Amino acid sequence: MTHTNHRQGVRENLMNDWVMLSLPYRGPPVIMEKVDKYNEICRRHRPINPDGARAWYIWVFDSREKMEAALKELAEAEIGLPVVVSGLFDEVAECCQRAGTRAHTVNQSLGFWGRTERLPRREVLEITTMCGHGLVAPSLVWHLAE
């Protein structure tokens, strides 16, 4: 499955942006053991956020090779957690195939609708759409760019 549906940018920029996440049910200790195994596997493949605030379930890789290796190891371990991979659709599909798994769901954006003239310019959207929930404010991007 893929995430961050509304990402904007040129293919070359998006090729080095791989997000892997798992949102397990936090219940009995056996679930947390699976989360620990998931984290252990992902850390081995050198994510760029090894100690991030949400590192217990979100990992960001700066290369397809790292993400694919982590995905392959997770598939082989069969730990039983759902995993979401965010990236370019064709690249994610190929990674899944090479890792010995498949996507069960693919989410695709239908684009922006409505008063699109009110949206920030494309360069700003390339940054603000990095968060799938719109938590990066355009005003912050403008401020930091100045």
C-alpha positions as CSV (number, residue, x, y, z in Angstrom):
1,M,0.0,0.0,0.0
2,T,1.2,3.5,-0.6
3,H,0.7,6.7,1.4
4,T,1.2,10.4,1.0
5,N,-1.1,10.4,-2.0
6,H,-0.9,14.1,-2.9
7,R,3.0,14.3,-3.1
8,Q,4.1,16.9,-5.7
9,G,7.5,17.1,-7.4
10,V,9.5,15.8,-10.2
11,R,10.3,12.1,-10.5
12,E,14.0,12.7,-9.8
13,N,13.3,14.2,-6.4
14,L,10.7,11.6,-5.4
15,M,13.0,8.7,-6.3
16,N,15.0,9.3,-3.1
17,D,12.1,9.5,-0.8
18,W,10.8,6.2,0.7
19,V,8.6,6.0,3.7
20,M,7.7,2.8,5.4
21,L,5.3,2.6,8.3
22,S,3.3,0.2,10.3
23,L,0.3,1.0,12.4
24,P,-0.2,-2.1,14.6
25,Y,-2.9,-2.5,17.1
26,R,-1.3,-1.8,20.5
27,G,-2.6,-4.5,22.7
28,P,-1.1,-7.7,24.1
29,P,2.7,-8.0,24.6
30,V,3.0,-10.2,21.6
31,I,2.0,-7.2,19.4
32,M,4.8,-5.1,20.9
33,E,7.2,-7.9,20.3
34,K,6.3,-7.8,16.6
35,V,6.8,-4.0,16.6
36,D,10.2,-4.5,18.2
37,K,11.2,-7.0,15.5
38,Y,9.8,-4.6,12.8
39,N,12.0,-1.8,14.2
40,E,15.0,-4.0,14.6
41,I,14.8,-5.0,10.9
42,C,14.2,-1.4,9.7
43,R,17.1,0.0,11.7
44,R,19.5,-2.5,10.1
45,H,18.9,-0.9,6.7
46,R,20.1,2.6,7.8
47,P,17.0,4.8,7.7
48,I,17.6,8.6,7.8
49,N,15.5,8.9,10.9
50,P,17.0,6.3,13.3
51,D,15.8,8.2,16.4
52,G,12.9,10.1,15.0
53,A,10.0,11.1,17.2
54,R,7.8,8.4,15.7
55,A,10.6,6.0,15.0
56,W,8.7,3.2,16.6
57,Y,6.6,2.9,13.4
58,I,7.7,5.3,10.7
59,W,11.0,4.8,8.9
60,V,12.3,7.0,6.1
61,F,14.9,5.7,3.6
62,D,16.9,7.8,1.1
63,S,17.3,5.0,-1.4
64,R,15.2,2.4,-3.0
65,E,17.9,-0.2,-2.3
66,K,17.7,0.4,1.5
67,M,13.9,0.3,1.5
68,E,13.7,-2.7,-0.7
69,A,16.2,-4.6,1.5
70,A,14.2,-3.8,4.6
71,L,10.9,-4.8,2.9
72,K,12.5,-8.1,1.8
73,E,13.7,-8.9,5.3
74,L,10.3,-8.0,6.7
75,A,8.6,-10.3,4.2
76,E,11.0,-13.2,5.0
77,A,10.5,-12.7,8.8
78,E,6.7,-13.0,8.4
79,I,6.2,-11.0,11.7
80,G,2.5,-10.4,10.9
81,L,2.3,-6.6,10.9
82,P,0.8,-4.4,8.2
83,V,3.3,-2.4,6.3
84,V,2.7,0.7,4.2
85,V,5.3,1.8,1.7
86,S,5.1,5.3,0.2
87,G,6.8,6.0,-3.1
88,L,6.3,6.1,-6.8
89,F,3.7,3.5,-7.8
90,D,5.7,1.6,-10.4
91,E,8.8,1.6,-8.1
92,V,6.8,0.4,-5.1
93,A,5.3,-2.4,-7.2
94,E,8.7,-3.5,-8.4
95,C,10.2,-3.4,-4.9
96,C,7.3,-5.6,-3.6
97,Q,7.8,-8.1,-6.4
98,R,11.6,-8.3,-5.8
99,A,11.0,-8.6,-2.0
100,G,8.7,-11.5,-2.5
101,T,5.5,-9.8,-1.5
102,R,2.7,-7.8,-3.1
103,A,0.7,-4.7,-2.4
104,H,-2.8,-5.6,-1.3
105,T,-4.1,-2.0,-1.6
106,V,-3.0,1.0,-3.7
107,N,-4.3,4.5,-3.0
108,Q,-4.1,7.0,-5.7
109,S,-4.9,10.7,-5.6
110,L,-7.4,12.2,-8.1
111,G,-5.6,15.5,-7.9
112,F,-6.6,18.9,-6.5
113,W,-10.2,20.1,-7.0
114,G,-11.9,23.3,-6.2
115,R,-10.3,26.7,-6.1
116,T,-6.9,25.6,-7.0
117,E,-5.8,29.2,-7.6
118,R,-5.7,29.5,-3.8
119,L,-3.0,26.8,-3.5
120,P,0.6,27.8,-2.8
121,R,2.9,27.7,-5.8
122,R,4.3,24.3,-6.9
123,E,7.7,24.7,-5.3
124,V,6.0,25.2,-1.9
125,L,3.6,22.2,-2.5
126,E,6.6,20.0,-3.1
127,I,7.5,20.5,0.6
128,T,4.1,20.8,2.2
129,T,2.8,17.7,0.6
130,M,5.6,15.6,2.1
131,C,3.3,15.2,5.0
132,G,0.2,13.2,4.1
133,H,-1.9,15.0,6.6
134,G,-1.1,18.6,5.6
135,L,0.8,19.4,8.8
136,V,3.5,21.5,7.1
137,A,2.2,25.0,6.8
138,P,3.0,26.9,3.6
139,S,3.7,30.0,5.7
140,L,6.5,28.1,7.4
141,V,8.0,27.1,4.1
142,W,7.8,30.7,2.8
143,H,9.4,32.0,6.0
144,L,12.3,29.5,5.9
145,A,12.9,30.1,2.2
146,E,13.4,33.8,2.8
